[in-house]
């Protein structure tokens, strides 16, 4: 009975997430910009200086607010934001989340399981995950570490988070493949992409990024773009005319090598404050 109830709750949370993302204007085959979706629903989104927390959801009479720790990696922050949005969507009361580690057999409170399942299917539905690999001519059942990293960045989630979704929720990866990919160090993955392991994230932009907004931080490496003339937000990296370092806080519309455009928004690392001001200089 317990497993049947958990299965029913999971299906309901996943269905809610898929319906909500479509109503928000995000096709099931596209990434979902969680920050934009939260903004569309009129919720306050704040990044807080609390290292001990992942995030929290405040359900108060005056306002509904989602708070995310400023001390987490970018993909983790977006997953946390989606998790807290799941609490809001399910009508839960205020919630404080200290740890958000997904484990297949973990025993967690029902409201946390619902929010976690909601977040995973909001950000990583099967159609989007499959498309992220197949339209780049990669086999999702046997990907390389750099291919997983590239698709995870496109979906706006962390490397390990995507692996967990592919293994435990979507059943795309066999356990041996999952274990091998999970054991790969991120610095090694980044080195596969650029030859150097930068301190920040790496964004390999291609045609699947067309019309999207790329949320980066200063120090991140962005490849495959052509910034507007006079751009001061991005600085050329190495001798590659299409690879740039996010150098300053701000926003710029960039061309994508081969055509189309992508909007690049750059914040400072460990930004503290409301999302509304995230891409404004002091």
N, C-alpha and C positions, 0 to 999 in steps of 0.2 A: 504493500500500500504506500509506503514511504517513497519508493522509487517511482511508482506510478504518479504520485502527486508531484514529485520533482520534475518528472518528464512533462507533465501537463503545464506546470509553471514555466518551465523553460520554453516550451512551444509558444505559450501565450506571450512571454516576454520578447521572443524572437519575432513573432508576428507583429507585435506592437512596434518594434523597432523598424521593421521593413516598411510598414504602413506609414509611419511617421516620417521616415526619410524621404519617401516618395511624395508625400504631401508637402514636404519642405523644399521640393524641387530637385532632389537628388535621385537620379535613375539608379536602379539596382545594380547596374554594371559600372557605375562611376564611384569614385571616392566621395565620402560625405565630409564636408567641412564642418566639424562639430562646433567650432566657435561661431561660425555664421548661423548655424541652426539654433544655437542657444540664444543668440542675439535676435533672431526672427521671432522667438517665442517670448520676447520681452523680459528675459531673466538677466539679472546682474551677474557678470562673470568677473571674478577677482582673483589675482595671483597673490598669495600671502607668504609672509616670511616666517613660516613654521616648518622647520625641517622634520619634525617628528610625525607629521601628518601627510597623507596622500592628498586628501581633499575633504570637503564637507558640503552638505546641502542644508541650507537654512530655509525652513518653511515657516514663515512668520506672517502675521496678519498684514503687516505693512508692506512686505516685499518677499520675493523668493530669490535666493542668491545661491550661486554655485561658486565655491572657493577651491582653488587648486594650489598645491605647494609650488613655490617658485624654485625649489631645490631639486626638482626631478628632471630627467631628460625630456626632450620635446615630445617624443612619442608617448611616453608615460603620462605626461600632462594631458594630452588629448584623450587618452583612454580614461583617465580619471575624470575629466570633464564629461565624457559620455556616460560614465558610471553614475556620476551625481545627477546628470540629466535623466538617467533611468529612474532614480528615486523620485524625481519630480513627475515624470510621465506616469509612474505607477501610483501616484497619490500618497507616497510615503511621508512620514513626518521628518523632522530634522534628523540628519545622520552625520556622524563623524567617522571617517575611515582612516585608520592608522596604516593598514597594509592592504594592498590589492594584488596579491599573488594568486594566479589561477592554478589550481591543482585539481586534477581530474577526480580524485576521490576525497577531496577535502570536505569536512563538515562545516558548513557556514549557515548563518541564519537565513531564513527564506527571503527576507527583503534584500539581503546582500546578494544572494544567488540571482534574484530577479534583475537587480541593477547590473550585475556583472554580465549576465546573458544578454540583456538589452544592449549593453555597450559593445559587446563582441559582434552582434549581428547588425548593429547600426553602422559600425565602422568597417566590418569585414564580412559582408554577405557573400554567399558562394559565388554568385555571378560576377561580382567585382573581383574577387580573388582569382577566379579562373581567367577572367579577361586580362588581368594584370600580368599573368604569365603567358597565356596563349598568344595574345596580340604582340608580344615581344619574342615570339617563337621559342618559348621555354616550356618544358614539360612540368606542370605543377606537382606531379607525383614523384619527380626525380630532379629537383632543382639544385643548383649550386648555391653556396652561401651568398655570393655576390648578387645572384638573381633574386634570392629571398629579400636581401637588404633593399634592393632597388624597388621591388614591389611594395615592401613595407613602408618605405618612404613615400611612395605614391599614394598609398592608402592613409598615410598619416599616423601610423602606429609603429611600435618598436619591433625590432627583428624577432625577439623571443615571443612577443605577443602574437605575431602572425603565425609563427610555427605552432604555437599552442592551439590556435584556432583551426589551423589546417589539420592537425593531428586529432584533437579531442572533440571538436564540434563538427567539422566538415568531413572528416575521414579521408582526406586527400593523401596524407602521408602515412606510410607504414612506420611502425615504431622504430625500426632500425634507422631509417632515413631521418626521422625526427631526432633521435638521440645523437646521430652524427652531426647534424646541422646545429643542434642546440649546444654541442660541445665546442663549436668553433668560436674563437675569440673575436669580438667586434673589431679590434685593431687589425687583425689579420684580414677581415672582410674588407675594411676600408682600404687596406693596402692593395687588395686585389683590384679595386676599382680605380685607384689613382696612382699606385706605386708608392704612395706615402700615407701613413696613418695620421690624418689631421686630428686636432683636438675636438673640433666640432663635428656636426653631421655632414654627410655628403648627399647632394641632390643631383641625380642623373636625369636631367630633363629631356624628354622626347615628345613625340606627337600626342601621346596619351595625356600629356599635361595641358593640352590646348584648352584655353578658357578657364583654367583653374587659378587658384591663389596659393602660392607657395609660402608657408609660414617658416621663416628662417631666423637664426640668431647670428649676431656678429661673430665672425670666426668660422662660420660654415662655408663649405665649398659647394659651388653651384656650377654644374657643367651642362653644356648644350644650349646656352642662351646667348642672345645678342642684345645687350642693354641699349637703351636710347642714347643718342649722342649727348655728351655732357653729363652722363649719370655719375653721381658721386656716392651712391649707396653701395655699388659693387666695384671692386678693384680687380684688375686682371691678375690671374695667378699663373705662375710658371711662364712658359712661352706660348701657351695654348690660347689662341684668340677667342675661344668659346668656353673657357673655364675661368670662374671668378670667385673671389673671396667676398663674403658679405662683410663690408668694411664699416658701414655706418648705419645707424637707425634711420628708417624711412621706408618709402615704397616706390617702386618703379615698374613700369610695364616693359617687359622684355620680349624680343622676338625669340622664337624657338628655331634652332637650326633645322632647315627644311621647310619652314613656314609656320604659321599660326603664332599665337602670343600667350604669355603667361604673366600673371601679376606676382611680383616678388615683394613680400612684406618682411622687413627685417627689424627685430627687436634686440634689446640687449640681453645677454645671458642672465638668468635668475631675475628677470623683470618682476618688480613688485608694484602692484596697483591694479586699477580696473582695465579690462580689455579695451575699452574705448580709447585709451591713451597709449596703448602698447607700442604703436609704431610712430609715435611723436617724439622728437628730440626734447631734451629737458628745456 
